[in-house]
Amino acid sequence: MSHEDATHGPAPLGEVDPDPIHLAVDRLASSLHDYVDAAVGVRAEFGAAEADEDPRILALEHRVGMLNATLFDALHDALGMHPDLTTSVWEPEAGDDEDDEGELPEGTVPAEAFYLGFVVADPPAGASMTLDGVIELLDEAGVQAAARLVGGGYHVMEWAASRGLPPGFGDDPDDEEDE
């Protein structure tokens, strides 16, 4: 992925062959369909937490991630663009924007959530660590990352380490009881 070629220059590219990009999209779409089929089948057999950890699901999630990276590379190599294709965005509930802005220090722009995700497999048999220890390591890294952000002048409103799903900021009923 060189940034020295014409695809990263200021001039329009002209004619670009979209076929390799469409092929990457088709492979990703096929893999997403496979994931849906497997998820429906696994969920019919197991509870939600077990289904999240099912090796078939984890393998397909890994494949989707790799194919998404392939799509990124195809777009980057052909167009010089840096697409953000893995961000999930839900519409805010009515009134959420107004409420959140009231909590920010004066002059601060509205906050955004950022995620750093890992897919971690079980350690080898007989190892002294377990997958439960991963959250402790991520929590320690979170303390360090939050400190660096604050040191850089950012306002870190909250942060969390979670397992299975991105943290649900503001969704914790215990937070409301503390207010």
LOTORKE-511091 format. One line per 3 residues: number of its first residue (from 1); their letters; for each residue x negated, y, z of C-alpha. Coordinates in pm, 1 decimal. Example, Ala and Ser with C-alpha at 12.3 -4.5 7.8 and 13.67 -1.06 7.14 Angstrom:
BEGIN
1	as	-1230.0/-450.0/780.0; -1367.0/-106.0/714.0
//
This chain:
BEGIN
1	msh	0.0/0.0/0.0; -215.4/280.1/-123.8; -111.2/640.9/-81.5
4	eda	-362.0/750.2/-345.0; -166.0/647.7/-653.9; 81.8/841.4/-869.7
7	thg	383.1/704.0/-682.4; 294.6/929.5/-388.0; 225.6/1238.8/-592.7
10	pap	445.6/1545.8/-623.1; 538.7/1482.3/-988.2; 854.1/1288.0/-1081.8
13	lge	778.2/929.6/-1183.2; 988.3/918.1/-1496.3; 1091.6/570.3/-1595.4
16	vdp	1074.8/303.1/-1322.8; 1167.1/-63.5/-1366.5; 1430.5/-127.5/-1095.4
19	dpi	1440.9/-506.3/-1154.8; 1181.6/-600.5/-886.1; 1366.5/-381.0/-635.0
22	hla	1703.4/-536.5/-724.2; 1547.4/-883.2/-691.2; 1428.1/-796.1/-338.3
25	vdr	1780.4/-671.8/-253.2; 1936.3/-992.1/-392.2; 1704.2/-1211.3/-184.7
28	las	1777.4/-1007.4/127.8; 2153.2/-1020.8/61.7; 2138.1/-1397.6/13.9
31	slh	1949.5/-1435.9/339.4; 2205.0/-1217.0/520.6; 2485.0/-1440.7/387.4
34	dyv	2292.1/-1745.3/515.1; 2261.1/-1572.9/853.5; 2635.7/-1505.4/873.4
37	daa	2716.8/-1867.0/785.5; 2470.2/-2000.4/1041.7; 2582.8/-1754.0/1310.9
40	vgv	2947.3/-1856.5/1267.3; 2850.0/-2223.7/1291.1; 2617.9/-2179.9/1590.3
43	rae	2870.0/-1962.9/1774.2; 3133.1/-2235.4/1723.4; 2900.9/-2472.7/1910.8
46	fga	2751.3/-2248.3/2180.7; 2812.8/-1944.5/2396.7; 2689.2/-1602.9/2288.1
49	aea	2369.0/-1604.1/2495.8; 2274.4/-1952.7/2376.3; 2356.6/-1859.9/2016.5
52	ded	2125.0/-1555.8/2038.0; 1838.4/-1786.9/2134.3; 1920.6/-2069.3/1892.3
55	pri	1610.0/-2156.0/1684.5; 1813.8/-2153.3/1362.0; 1932.7/-1799.2/1433.2
58	lal	1586.5/-1678.8/1534.3; 1435.5/-1829.6/1219.3; 1694.5/-1659.8/999.1
61	ehr	1644.8/-1327.6/1181.0; 1274.0/-1361.3/1113.5; 1344.3/-1434.6/745.7
64	vgm	1577.5/-1132.4/718.2; 1307.6/-916.6/877.2; 1044.5/-1042.4/633.9
67	lna	1273.0/-988.0/334.9; 1357.2/-639.6/458.9; 983.0/-570.8/470.5
70	tlf	956.1/-705.1/114.4; 1229.0/-461.2/7.7; 1045.2/-178.3/183.5
73	dal	724.9/-272.9/-0.4; 905.7/-292.4/-335.8; 1053.6/56.6/-287.7
76	hda	725.8/192.1/-155.4; 512.3/43.0/-430.6; 746.6/147.2/-712.5
79	lgm	865.3/484.5/-583.2; 623.6/592.5/-312.0; 914.9/629.0/-71.8
82	hpd	919.7/522.9/293.1; 1277.7/398.2/334.4; 1433.7/361.1/679.2
85	ltt	1654.4/61.4/611.7; 1675.2/-93.9/957.7; 1831.7/184.3/1162.1
88	svw	2178.7/112.1/1298.7; 2406.0/412.6/1328.2; 2750.0/410.7/1485.2
91	epe	2983.4/708.2/1472.1; 2990.0/888.1/1807.2; 3314.9/873.2/2001.4
94	agd	3521.5/1191.0/2000.7; 3366.2/1444.0/2235.8; 3038.0/1254.0/2286.7
97	ded	2825.4/1515.3/2109.3; 2962.7/1797.3/2322.3; 2912.8/1605.0/2647.9
100	deg	2555.4/1502.6/2564.8; 2450.5/1853.6/2466.8; 2563.5/1984.6/2806.4
103	elp	2311.0/1758.2/2983.0; 2008.1/1877.6/2785.1; 1773.1/2147.1/2913.0
106	egt	1830.5/2482.9/2743.8; 1663.6/2500.9/2402.8; 1643.6/2122.2/2363.1
109	vpa	1782.1/1966.5/2046.9; 2017.3/1667.3/2082.1; 1839.4/1341.4/2163.9
112	eaf	1803.9/1030.7/1950.3; 1748.4/671.0/2058.3; 1435.9/489.0/1934.9
115	ylg	1380.7/113.0/1955.9; 1073.1/-106.9/1935.3; 1175.3/-468.3/1888.0
118	fvv	997.3/-798.8/1926.5; 1096.8/-1156.1/1843.8; 905.6/-1365.9/2094.7
121	adp	889.3/-1745.8/2086.2; 845.9/-1972.6/2387.3; 485.3/-2013.3/2500.9
124	pag	320.9/-2353.5/2448.0; 430.9/-2638.0/2675.3; 253.3/-2626.2/3008.6
127	asm	178.1/-2253.2/2991.1; 220.7/-2060.5/3314.7; 436.9/-1790.6/3151.7
130	tld	797.9/-1796.4/3035.6; 1012.8/-1579.7/2814.0; 1146.3/-1418.8/3133.5
133	gvi	801.7/-1263.3/3183.0; 827.8/-1075.9/2853.1; 1070.6/-820.9/2996.4
136	ell	824.9/-742.3/3277.3; 548.0/-673.5/3025.0; 778.7/-456.8/2816.6
139	dea	892.2/-269.7/3127.7; 529.4/-189.7/3215.7; 467.4/-72.3/2858.7
142	gvq	783.2/139.3/2880.6; 651.9/321.0/3187.4; 331.7/403.0/3000.2
145	aaa	514.0/509.8/2681.8; 756.6/734.0/2873.1; 465.8/897.1/3057.0
148	rlv	286.7/965.7/2727.3; 600.6/1114.0/2572.4; 658.0/1341.5/2871.6
151	ggg	289.6/1434.3/2866.3; 332.1/1528.6/2500.1; 614.2/1767.1/2584.8
154	yhv	914.0/1548.4/2504.6; 1211.7/1524.9/2737.7; 1272.8/1151.8/2799.2
157	mew	1633.3/1141.7/2916.1; 1629.0/766.7/2980.4; 1451.5/454.4/2866.9
160	aas	1504.1/82.4/2911.4; 1359.1/-255.6/2830.6; 1619.8/-512.0/2728.7
163	rgl	1650.6/-867.3/2608.3; 1872.8/-980.9/2323.0; 2024.5/-645.2/2229.2
166	ppg	1913.9/-283.5/2222.9; 1986.0/-114.1/2554.3; 2331.7/38.7/2581.6
169	fgd	2239.4/387.7/2694.5; 2525.3/540.5/2890.8; 2724.6/214.6/2885.7
172	dpd	2631.1/101.7/3239.5; 2933.6/131.9/3473.3; 2692.4/149.7/3771.0
175	dee	2551.3/476.2/3628.0; 2895.7/635.1/3646.4; 2939.4/525.3/4007.9
178	de	2612.7/697.0/4106.0; 2734.2/1036.4/3978.1
//
